[in-house]
Amino acid sequence: MKIAVIGTGYVGLTTGTCLSEIGHSVVCCDIDAKKIALLKSGAIPIYEPGLEELVRRNTQAGRLHFSTHVESALRDADAVFTAVGTPPAADHRADISAVLAVAKLFGAFCEKTCLFINKSTVPVGTADRCHEIVTRALAERNASIQFSVISNPEFLREGTAVQDTLKPDRIVVGADSSEAFAAMRNIYQPIIEKGSVFFETDIRSAELIKYASNALLATKISFMNELSRLCDAVGADIISVEGGVGLDARIGRRFLHAGIGYGGSCFPKDVDALIATAHDAAINLTIAAAVQSVNDEQKLLLLAKMRQLLAPLKGKTIALWGLSFKPKTDDMREAPSIPIIDGLIADGARVVAYDPVARDNAQKIFPTIMFAETALAAVEGADALALLTEWDEFRSVDFGDIKKRMNGSQIFDGRNIWNPSIIASHGLQYTGIGRNIASTAHPVKK
Ligand code: NAD
């Protein structure tokens, strides 16, 4: 099929590339001319493992193209995916203006029977609004073209986006006709054949499934983060609690790992948008609201521990390892590192940061802090080391070497990846999140 993907960010670029990989002819469009120029030159604007090679292969095979000409892509397409951003508005609702703008262009320029497939995360009722906008735009040019508005929310995770797109657990499709479902099956057939569940539902439920999924995952994280504070207070060890709880097959081990809170472009904004949708429907989502406030507090927990153990922070040098909101991405949106760095700077500390890939994005937010070229260079002369993102390269480090390079001895493990007794054996002081340093439980890689 001829597919146009509108919006070439983390989701649009991955989706478009993977759709070309399974045989479709795809054009990825964006209003950001610099981004499209970069993609045309063979480079990719984001860090996403495996994506660059896939882009190269499909571009060379002639199945994948990049363009700023949204109108001509719409004229030619059998299916149009919207993957534009839906950032939080000032009132915490999702700003869907870019999705509605694409719907308007779709109505103004599509020339044949076409699917309007929304991949952006949008509140319940957005598909209906898109349907009205397209209908109006078609009427304005006296065009009678058949179209379907479909909700096809995206569940990929940055860092494993390619694998998540080519082998997703499920493909959720909300549509209102058997023809639309059949067309969507057709688009995804090679992926369905490899075992992904094709889940058909009504449009409003599909829109809500995305928010429900993210809010539930955020709930697991906030629940364990709150329990980590109880562990700190009563001398239990959160790693042991996670391990023992996660062995219950009804619960499972994933998303039980305590740390310094969730960030990224999805969980915070999606939980907020879900609360706003419920508010408009006169429903009070008390759990979702608590999940957000626990997370806001958790993002500042490590800073509070640093303030307590390093008082005064003024004049102290703090080495930070990891800045992106999670490993394997350069995405800094809503990263817990941001409020921590803000607090350190406000207290007069000197920050020396290292991140394997997020440096450029971090530098745009914090132009005045120092960035080290390597993890070890960051700890030279530092009074404390704080781990904020659990990149693999930080897992097996030589604390003897770190001790020699540091000026002080405080180690703050914001992601609970280190073994406190090993750190203590080098004469360093360990502080984690809900860790009991006498515990024999060893952190395991999630
Ligand atoms: P992004 O900010 O990385 O990319 C959005 C792109 O859309 C940008 O390149 C922007 O220039 C472009 N754009 C904006 N308005 C446009 C317009 N009118 N026409 C053409 N292009 C336009 O965003 P993202 O992270 O890819 O997220 C896209 C959507 O997918 C959001 O709704 C998000 O919530 C959802 N989502 C994101 C993820 C994720 O992990 N990033 C996962 C699942 C779902």
Boltz pocket constraint, residues with backbone or C-beta under 6 A from the ligand:
constraints:
  - pocket:
      binder: B
      contacts: [[A, 6], [A, 7], [A, 8], [A, 9], [A, 10], [A, 11], [A, 12], [A, 29], [A, 30], [A, 31], [A, 32], [A, 35], [A, 70], [A, 83], [A, 84], [A, 85], [A, 86], [A, 98], [A, 101], [A, 102], [A, 119], [A, 120], [A, 121], [A, 122], [A, 154], [A, 155], [A, 156], [A, 157], [A, 158], [A, 265], [A, 266]]
      max_distance: 6.0
